[in-house]
């Protein structure tokens, strides 16, 4: 059996959604919505956008839920909810969306114009193009990651996603 490396299973950076840190949350949503991959004959949608600086150095990543957190109306923010009297419970009030619909939509649009850097997460792990799949599995498990950037020296050249790692593992164990 051949050694499987990050280079073998990565999605090249030019095919993976990425943008500069000053782009807006709205622009990151557009980037995610317009991206898809054809992996092993199946269509796949990205869950993460990589974020770079002016010199194309990797700064962080933004997941779908980070974008949602970034546009979430401010009345849902935990500190504000804790300080208010409990007139209703956010989790169980089915009419909450209707109650604040217009104001919520206006605020979502306003919050979507904030820079993506406000909601991005730091990069906690990278792998080298030659790193073995076992190292990738270990990092994904230990760091609780579904995507790891792939480096060649000091340059990001692609990403490895957990779904692609699991596909390769499936070939071995099934």
N, C-alpha and C positions, 0 to 999 in steps of 0.2 A: 504494500500500500504506500502510495506517495505521501510525502509530507504536505499538508494543506497549510498555506500561509495566508496572512492578511491580504497580500497582493492577489491571491487566487479568488477571494470571495468579496473583495471590496467593490463598492460603486465608485467610479472615478469622480473626483471633485467637479469636473466640468459637467457631469450629469446629475449632480446632487444639489438641492437648493441651498444657496448661501447668499449672504448680503452684508453690507457694511453696517456697523453699529448705529449709525445715525439714521438709517431708514426707519420708517414708522412701523408700528404694530400692524397697521392696515396693509402696508407693503409686504410685510412678512406673511400675512394671511393670503394675499394675492400670490405670493411665491409658492406657498404650500398648495393652494388650490389649483395652480396651473402646472404642478409637477406630478409626474408619474414615471414609473420604471417598468420595463419589460424584463423580468427576472425569470429565467427558466421557462419562458413561454407564458408567464402569468403577469397580469398587471398588478402593480403594487404602488401604494401611495406613501410618501414620506410622512413621518411623524415629527420630524425635527428639522429646523433650519440652522445652519452654521452661521456664526457671526464673526466678521473679520474687522481689522482696523485698516487705516489708510495704506499700510505697507503689506497688506495681505497676511498679517499675522493673526492666527486664530485667537479670538477673545473668549468665545463662549458658544452656547447653543440655546435655542428656544424651542421648547416642545409645544404641541398644540394646547395643552392645559395651561402653560405659561402665558400664551396669547389670550386665552379665555380669562385667566386671572387678571391680565393687564387691561382688559376692556370691561370687566365686571363693574356694574354700577357701585358707586362708593358706599351706598347704604348697606351693602353686604360685607364690607371690610370688617374683620373680626374685632378690632378695637372699638369701632363705632357700635357694633351689635352688642358688645359686652357692656358698654356705657349706657345704653338705652334701656328703658323699662321694657319688659317683655309684653308688648301688646299683641304679638302674634309670634309664632315660631316660623322661621324662614323655611325650614325643611318641610313643614306640613301644610302651609297655607297655600292652597291651590289657586287662589285668586290674586296672589301677590303680584304676579306678572301683569295681570290686567289692571290692577290698582295703580301701578306706576308706569304703564306702558309707554306713553309719549315721553315722559321725563327720562325713563330708562333708555329708550332708543337714542335720545339726544345725547345723553351722557356716554353711551357706548361709542357713538360716532366721535365724540370729542376725545375720549380716552384712547381711541384707535390711532390718533394723530401723535401720540407720545412716541419717543424713540424706543426702538426694540431693546436697546441696551438697558432700559429700566426693568425689563422682565427676563432678561437672559440669565442663564445659569453658567457658572464657571466650568471649564473643562477639568474634569477630575482624573482623566486617564487618556492616554493615547497608546497606540501600538505602532511598531515599525513595520514596513512592508514585508519584511522577512520573518516576522513573529509567527510562531506556530499557533494553530487553532486552539490548542490547550491553554495557552496563555490568554488568548482572547476570551475563552469561556471563563477562566478564572477571574479576570478583571470585570467581566460583565456581572458575574455572580457577586463578587465581593463588593463592588462599587454600585451595584443595583442599576446597571446601565442597559439601555436597549440599543445604544449606538456608541461607537468609539471611532474617533478620527484616526486615520492611518497616515503616518509620517514617513517621508523619505528624507533623511537628514533633518533639516529644520523646516521643511516645507510640507504642508498638508497636501496629500495627493488623492485622498478618498475617504470613504467611511465604511465601516463594517457594522451591519445591523444584526441584532439578535435573531431575527427571522431567517437571515441568510446563514448564520452560524448553525442554527437548529436544522436547517435544510441539509447542510453538509453532514451534521451528526446523524441525521436520519439515514443518509446513505450508508453510514457505517454500521448502525445498530439494527436497521430493519432488514 
